[in-house]
């Protein structure tokens, strides 16, 4: 747990605005949706980034007119099927086909073209080419960003497994939960990769990570192969980055409650003050963050997709305007790395 004079997301937003003022940051949104368009208007007003909305221009204009939004103009809209985009679409089609062939997933030029006509694949290519700084989608289930993220943007060379991190914030308290989105049943190696990538994400936000490798056991209090997986993951992390503050396997109360840590593991370097919670599987992670969100009233920001070459982030289908604005600030800050 960390304490700030300003909330975490307020600090991130200030940093994003400063970055955008210094060098214009552009974030692409491949969904024509009222929530997205309302958020894009606020993003522009606050100076967080320049939003680009991808989709049919008439559909976008209809929402702008119905909402009375004036600050989103033609410069903020791209229709991949517009005649003025024909050359770019053809280029993207050829490049994407070459990518898939290189990855051993040969497709025809026609198949590649069909995918490139889809807004989220087109947006992925804009990110890949550096035309924009990041991408956010997922408010409509059909446009989840996973395929363009993994097929176009791809994971960093040293990352074994991409993962999803959720920022959990309440007032001036903040925790980072992972993996809550992608890896269903991680091996020890994958769990270690998730933790190492999460540490990198947190460090890039200017925070020192204190990582708890969560389990139903603390320091061998239970014997089971699930406990072994977490224990082995912790060993891998310590081997790969001995400087990190990490402990595991550890129960969540011992990880975040100082009085409990003193009883269960008084020699823990976390001292009951873990801020990065690595869950043993996707069941635990997804259930855990939603319980904290719904029952404890924490603001859940994300999921942030970690380990990719460039920022591509996901939205919950129930995301609010506020959620989209906050995730945009996060994405801008990610693009600085």
FILO-861343 format. One line per field, with one value per residue (C-alpha): residue in one letter; x, y, z. Coordinates in Angstrom, 1 decimal. Example, Ala and Ser with C-alpha at 12.3 -4.5 7.8 and 13.67 -1.06 7.14 Angstrom:
! residues 2
aa <- [A/S];
X <- [12.3/13.7];
Y <- [-4.5/-1.1];
Z <- [7.8/7.1];
END
This chain:
! residues 337
aa <- [X/X/X/X/X/X/X/X/X/X/X/X/X/X/X/X/X/X/X/X/X/X/X/X/X/X/X/X/X/X/X/X/X/X/X/X/X/X/X/X/X/X/X/X/X/X/X/X/X/X/X/X/X/X/X/X/X/X/X/X/X/X/X/X/X/X/X/X/X/X/X/X/X/X/X/X/X/X/X/X/X/X/X/X/X/X/X/X/X/X/X/X/X/X/X/X/X/X/X/X/X/X/X/X/X/X/X/X/X/X/X/X/X/X/X/X/X/X/X/X/X/X/X/X/X/X/X/X/X/X/X/X/X/X/X/X/X/X/X/X/X/X/X/X/X/X/X/X/X/X/X/X/X/X/X/X/X/X/X/X/X/X/X/X/X/X/X/X/X/X/X/X/X/X/X/X/X/X/X/X/X/X/X/X/X/X/X/X/X/X/X/X/X/X/X/X/X/X/X/X/X/X/X/X/X/X/X/X/X/X/X/X/X/X/X/X/X/X/X/X/X/X/X/X/X/X/X/X/X/X/X/X/X/X/X/X/X/X/X/X/X/X/X/X/X/X/X/X/X/X/X/X/X/X/X/X/X/X/X/X/X/X/X/X/X/X/X/X/X/X/X/X/X/X/X/X/X/X/X/X/X/X/X/X/X/X/X/X/X/X/X/X/X/X/X/X/X/X/X/X/X/X/X/X/X/X/X/X/X/X/X/X/X/X/X/X/X/X/X/X/X/X/X/X/X/X/X/X/X/X/X/X/X/X/X/X/X];
X <- [0.0/1.2/0.2/0.3/-0.6/-2.5/-4.1/-2.1/-4.3/-4.2/-0.4/-0.5/-2.9/-0.6/2.3/0.3/-0.7/2.9/4.0/1.3/2.2/5.9/5.3/1.8/0.6/-2.0/-4.2/-6.4/-9.8/-11.1/-14.7/-17.7/-19.4/-21.0/-18.9/-15.7/-16.7/-17.7/-14.4/-12.5/-14.1/-12.9/-9.4/-9.1/-10.4/-8.0/-5.0/-4.3/-3.8/-5.1/-7.7/-8.2/-11.5/-11.6/-14.9/-17.6/-17.5/-21.3/-21.8/-19.3/-20.8/-24.3/-23.1/-21.2/-24.4/-26.7/-24.3/-23.6/-19.8/-18.0/-14.3/-13.9/-13.3/-12.4/-8.8/-9.8/-11.6/-10.2/-12.4/-10.2/-12.6/-12.4/-10.9/-8.3/-7.0/-6.8/-3.0/-2.4/-4.9/-3.1/0.3/-1.1/-2.6/0.7/2.7/0.3/0.4/4.2/4.0/1.8/3.9/7.0/5.2/4.4/0.7/0.4/-2.7/-3.7/-3.7/-7.5/-7.7/-5.2/-7.3/-10.5/-8.7/-7.2/-10.6/-11.6/-11.0/-9.0/-6.6/-6.1/-5.5/-2.9/-1.0/-1.1/0.5/3.0/4.0/4.4/1.6/-0.1/1.4/-1.1/-4.4/-7.4/-10.4/-12.6/-15.8/-17.5/-16.7/-16.2/-13.3/-11.1/-7.5/-5.9/-5.5/-4.0/-1.9/-0.3/-0.3/0.9/2.4/3.7/5.5/8.9/11.8/12.5/8.9/7.7/4.1/2.0/-0.3/-3.0/-2.5/-5.3/-4.6/-6.7/-7.1/-9.1/-8.3/-4.6/-4.1/-3.1/-2.3/-1.4/-3.0/-1.8/-2.6/-6.3/-6.9/-4.8/-3.0/-5.5/-3.2/0.4/3.4/6.1/8.0/5.0/4.1/7.6/7.4/4.1/5.7/8.8/6.7/4.5/7.5/8.7/5.3/5.2/8.8/7.9/5.2/7.9/7.0/9.1/7.4/7.0/5.8/3.7/3.5/0.1/-1.0/-3.3/0.0/2.7/6.2/5.3/2.3/0.5/1.9/0.4/1.6/-0.2/2.0/5.1/4.3/4.3/7.4/9.3/8.1/9.5/12.9/13.0/12.2/15.0/17.5/16.6/16.4/17.9/17.3/13.5/11.6/9.6/8.3/6.3/4.6/2.6/-1.1/-2.7/-3.2/0.5/1.4/-0.6/-1.3/1.7/0.3/-0.3/3.1/4.7/3.0/3.3/6.6/8.4/11.5/9.6/11.1/7.6/6.9/3.2/3.3/3.1/1.8/2.1/-0.1/0.6/-2.3/-1.6/-4.1/-6.7/-9.5/-8.0/-6.9/-10.2/-12.3/-10.0/-10.0/-13.8/-14.4/-12.1/-13.8/-17.4/-17.2/-14.4/-15.2/-11.8/-11.5/-10.3/-8.2/-7.4/-6.7/-3.3/-1.7/1.9/4.9/4.0/6.3/3.9/0.9/-2.3/-4.9/-8.2/-11.5/-14.2/-17.5/-19.0/-16.4/-17.5/-16.4/-14.2/-12.6/-11.7/-10.2/-8.1/-6.9/-5.9/-3.7/-2.1/-1.5/0.2/2.6/3.3/4.2/7.0/9.0];
Y <- [0.0/3.5/6.9/10.0/13.7/13.3/10.0/7.8/8.4/12.2/12.0/9.9/12.3/15.3/13.4/12.5/16.1/17.3/14.7/15.7/19.4/18.6/16.3/15.5/12.1/10.3/7.4/5.4/4.1/1.6/1.6/3.8/4.1/6.9/6.3/6.3/9.5/11.3/10.3/11.5/14.9/15.1/13.8/16.7/19.3/18.2/17.9/14.3/13.2/13.6/10.9/9.2/7.4/4.7/3.8/4.9/8.7/9.0/6.9/9.0/12.3/11.1/10.5/13.8/15.6/13.8/14.5/18.1/17.5/20.2/19.7/16.4/17.2/15.4/15.4/13.0/10.5/7.8/5.6/2.8/2.3/5.9/6.4/8.7/5.7/3.3/3.3/3.0/0.1/-1.7/-1.2/-2.5/-5.5/-6.5/-5.9/-7.8/-10.8/-10.8/-10.7/-13.7/-15.6/-14.8/-16.2/-19.4/-18.5/-18.0/-16.2/-15.0/-11.3/-11.4/-12.8/-10.1/-7.4/-8.5/-8.3/-4.9/-3.5/-4.2/-1.2/-2.8/-4.5/-1.2/0.5/-2.1/-1.3/2.4/1.7/-0.7/1.9/4.6/6.8/6.8/6.2/3.6/1.9/1.3/-0.9/-3.6/-1.7/-3.9/-7.5/-8.0/-5.5/-6.9/-5.9/-9.3/-10.5/-7.3/-7.0/-10.4/-10.6/-7.1/-5.4/-8.7/-9.2/-7.9/-10.2/-10.9/-11.4/-15.0/-14.2/-11.1/-10.4/-8.0/-5.7/-3.9/-0.8/-0.8/2.7/4.1/7.6/7.8/4.0/2.0/-1.7/-3.5/-6.8/-9.3/-11.4/-10.6/-11.0/-13.4/-16.4/-19.0/-21.5/-20.2/-22.4/-21.3/-19.8/-17.9/-16.7/-15.4/-13.6/-12.0/-10.8/-9.4/-7.6/-6.2/-4.9/-3.2/-1.6/-0.3/1.0/2.9/4.7/5.9/3.5/0.9/-2.5/-4.8/-8.0/-10.7/-14.1/-15.0/-18.5/-20.1/-21.0/-18.9/-20.3/-23.9/-23.8/-26.1/-28.7/-29.0/-28.8/-25.4/-24.1/-25.6/-23.6/-20.3/-21.3/-22.1/-18.9/-16.9/-18.6/-17.8/-14.1/-13.9/-15.5/-13.2/-10.0/-10.3/-6.6/-6.9/-6.9/-10.1/-12.8/-16.0/-18.1/-15.8/-15.4/-12.1/-11.0/-11.6/-9.6/-6.5/-6.4/-5.5/-7.1/-10.4/-10.4/-10.1/-13.4/-15.4/-14.3/-11.7/-11.9/-11.0/-8.1/-6.9/-6.1/-6.4/-3.6/-5.3/-3.2/-5.7/-8.7/-11.6/-14.1/-17.8/-18.2/-16.2/-17.5/-15.9/-12.7/-12.0/-12.8/-11.0/-7.6/-7.7/-8.4/-5.5/-3.3/-4.1/-4.8/-2.5/0.3/0.5/2.1/-0.5/1.0/-1.3/-3.9/-2.7/-5.2/-5.8/-7.1/-5.7/-3.8/-0.8/0.2/-1.6/-1.6/-3.3/-1.9/-3.7/-3.9/-1.9/0.8/4.4/7.6/8.2/4.7/5.5/8.9/7.3/4.5/7.0/8.8/5.4/4.6/7.9/7.4/3.9/5.3/7.3/4.1];
Z <- [0.0/-0.9/0.3/-1.9/-1.4/-4.7/-5.8/-8.1/-11.1/-10.5/-10.6/-13.7/-15.4/-14.6/-16.1/-19.2/-19.7/-19.4/-21.9/-24.3/-24.0/-24.7/-27.6/-28.9/-27.9/-30.0/-28.7/-31.1/-30.3/-32.8/-31.5/-32.5/-29.1/-27.1/-24.0/-26.1/-27.9/-24.7/-23.2/-26.2/-25.9/-22.2/-23.1/-25.6/-23.2/-20.4/-22.8/-21.9/-25.6/-29.1/-29.6/-33.0/-33.4/-36.1/-37.8/-40.2/-40.4/-40.7/-37.6/-35.6/-36.8/-35.8/-32.2/-32.1/-33.2/-30.8/-27.9/-28.9/-29.0/-30.9/-30.2/-32.0/-35.7/-38.9/-37.8/-35.0/-37.3/-39.5/-41.7/-43.1/-46.0/-47.1/-50.6/-49.2/-47.1/-49.9/-50.4/-46.6/-46.4/-49.2/-47.5/-44.2/-45.9/-47.5/-44.3/-42.1/-44.5/-44.3/-40.5/-40.4/-42.9/-40.8/-37.8/-39.6/-40.0/-43.7/-45.0/-48.4/-49.4/-49.4/-45.9/-44.7/-46.4/-44.6/-41.3/-42.1/-42.8/-39.2/-37.1/-34.3/-36.7/-38.6/-35.3/-34.4/-37.5/-36.7/-33.4/-34.9/-37.5/-34.9/-36.4/-32.9/-29.5/-28.2/-28.5/-26.3/-27.1/-25.6/-24.6/-27.3/-26.8/-30.6/-30.6/-27.8/-28.5/-27.9/-31.5/-33.0/-29.8/-30.2/-34.0/-34.8/-31.7/-30.1/-26.8/-25.9/-26.7/-23.0/-21.9/-21.7/-21.2/-21.7/-18.7/-17.5/-14.5/-12.7/-10.7/-7.6/-6.0/-3.1/-2.0/-1.6/-1.4/-4.4/-5.2/-8.4/-9.2/-11.8/-13.7/-13.9/-17.7/-19.7/-18.2/-16.9/-15.2/-15.2/-14.7/-12.3/-15.2/-16.5/-13.0/-12.5/-15.9/-14.8/-11.6/-13.3/-16.0/-13.3/-11.4/-14.6/-15.0/-11.5/-11.7/-14.9/-12.9/-10.5/-7.7/-5.9/-6.2/-3.2/-4.7/-2.9/-4.6/-3.2/-2.1/0.5/2.3/3.9/4.1/3.8/6.1/3.6/1.3/-2.2/-5.8/-6.2/-3.4/-5.1/-8.2/-6.3/-4.4/-7.5/-9.2/-6.3/-6.7/-10.4/-9.7/-7.1/-9.5/-12.4/-10.3/-6.8/-6.2/-6.2/-3.0/-3.3/-1.0/-1.5/-1.1/1.2/2.2/1.3/5.0/5.8/2.6/3.4/7.1/9.3/12.4/10.6/8.9/12.4/13.4/10.2/8.7/10.8/8.6/5.4/3.5/2.6/6.3/5.5/3.0/-0.4/-3.2/-6.1/-5.6/-8.0/-8.0/-8.5/-11.4/-13.4/-11.2/-8.1/-9.9/-11.6/-8.6/-6.3/-8.1/-8.6/-4.9/-3.9/-6.4/-5.5/-1.8/-0.7/-3.1/-4.8/-8.3/-10.8/-13.6/-16.5/-17.4/-18.5/-21.0/-20.0/-21.9/-25.3/-27.5/-27.5/-25.4/-26.2/-23.4/-22.7/-21.4/-19.5/-21.4/-18.6/-18.7/-17.9/-19.4/-16.4/-16.9/-20.5/-19.6/-16.8/-18.9/-21.6/-19.1/-18.2/-21.9/-22.5/-19.6/-20.8/-24.2/-22.6/-21.9];
END
